[in-house]
Amino acid sequence: MRKTLLWGLSLLLLLTSCKKEKNTEEMTEVAATQETEQETIDCGAFCNPPEVSYVLPDDACNLSSQKTMNCFAWSSFLALNWKAGGQGVPDSTATASTYGTPGDFSPTVWESCPSVDAIFSAQGKSLKALNPLTSIKRIHKLSKIGLLLNKVNKKSLKASKDSKLEEIFQAKGTWLTDQGGNLVWYEVLVDMTEADFINANQLYTMANLKNYASQHNGVWLPTGSIEFKAAWKVVPEKEVDSVQKYYKMSQALVPTVTGFDTNNQPIYGKYTQQYLALVGLHIIRKTSLASQFVWMTFEHVHNAPTAGQVDNSVNYSFFNPNSTAIPNQSPVPNRDSLSTPVQVVRIANNALTTDIKTLNAQVQDLIRQSNPQSVWQYYQLVNVQWPQNPVQDGNNNKQIPLQMGGITPSNIANTTMETYAQSTQCMSCHQYGSINGTQYPTDYSFVFLQVKQ
């Protein structure tokens, strides 16, 4: 009996020991698998993969492949959406474990940069006075482009061989309404490199702008300049608790729209404080390697499906599977209601590539590893456009249109910002950026169209 008991005890200890060894092996295998998964992010030879960090890469490691530029875009997005510690700078004391914490309405790095409206209305006042960290912002653009297209050089555009430009003009003066009947509002901001350049050269008046352009054969932004275009949907107060778990949220003073004038431009009424959820973000960066800028666009994952690829488990912000409305139809001022939802789909030509889908999943996983509740795990890269054969400023045209620098790929559009012109590409229009329709180029930027006379 005693021998049997001892034998049983020995067997139990042996089995327990084997089980522990097996568990240890399994955990080691899991860790190795996770490490391997992180190492498989393909950014091209000698290029570092994205990481959840406030360190903004100065440039892409090279202009060699789409995969390299996709990684550069994600690295830029992660750093620029770090919590701001000052105007246009990250809070270096914040940790990755708090990256994108739901309910944190404080501005990110890019949100803390000055808006174009504020710069040109400040007329040379200290940019520190524009610091969004200390005041609530005002937002009043119903369209990313709005009135600006009225100032684009029509003669040059008509001479262009790009027939798709007409779509951009068709999108002028319209708005976007989500499936809850809430409007989308837009803002344009620039980083401190570009803001300081504008202020230092007093480019906030038309006289100064034209004088500077005549002396320099146009306006050429300094390397390192970044421009941001953001799309925000209004969130009713009763929905904030549920929405803030999945979206980057902000607060802003937003006007009511009382009607439209004879030019079909909105007439604004009283401003009220509203909650906003980020649905789209353009980031364009001028780097040493990319004089024609790197054009990156991101969206919330639940904005709208690609045509023919509806996921019935998703509650899309801008698509209703039961709607019979024709997709991507621009509302008509003084005819359509501002609260009528717009049915949106991503056109098939702009479907996310397999490489981008893979990278998105890998980076979203990195974000979850830092903060499982992070709202940034619900955003995705849509595409990146970059110059394969960049042309330095000194060798570029001294009048519009500017050279395109072998820009690639040709299909890039954000469903919240190019909703009604998805078959165009960034450079098709931006190469005509100029001063109020003159021949003076403004380095692919439209921000100077907002300079008052």
GIVEN-V943991 format. One record per run of one state. SS is the DSSP state (alpha for helix, beta for strand, coil for the rest). FROM is the first residue (numbers start at 1). TO is the last residue. If there is no record, write none. Layout:
# GIVEN-V943991
ss = {SS SS}
from = {FROM FROM}
to = {TO TO}
This chain:
# GIVEN-V943991
ss = {coil alpha coil alpha coil beta coil beta coil alpha coil beta coil beta alpha coil alpha coil beta coil beta coil alpha coil alpha coil alpha coil beta coil beta coil alpha coil alpha coil beta coil alpha coil beta coil beta coil beta coil beta coil beta coil alpha coil alpha coil alpha beta coil alpha coil beta coil alpha coil beta coil beta coil alpha coil}
from = {1 2 40 66 81 83 87 89 91 96 99 108 109 115 116 123 127 131 137 140 141 142 146 152 154 160 165 171 177 178 183 191 192 201 206 217 226 236 237 244 249 261 266 286 294 301 306 307 346 347 348 351 354 371 375 379 388 393 396 407 409 426 431 434 435 441 442 447 451}
to = {1 39 65 80 82 86 88 90 95 98 107 108 114 115 122 126 130 136 139 140 141 145 151 153 159 164 170 176 177 182 190 191 200 205 216 225 235 236 243 248 260 265 285 293 300 305 306 345 346 347 350 353 370 374 378 387 392 395 406 408 425 430 433 434 440 441 446 450 453}
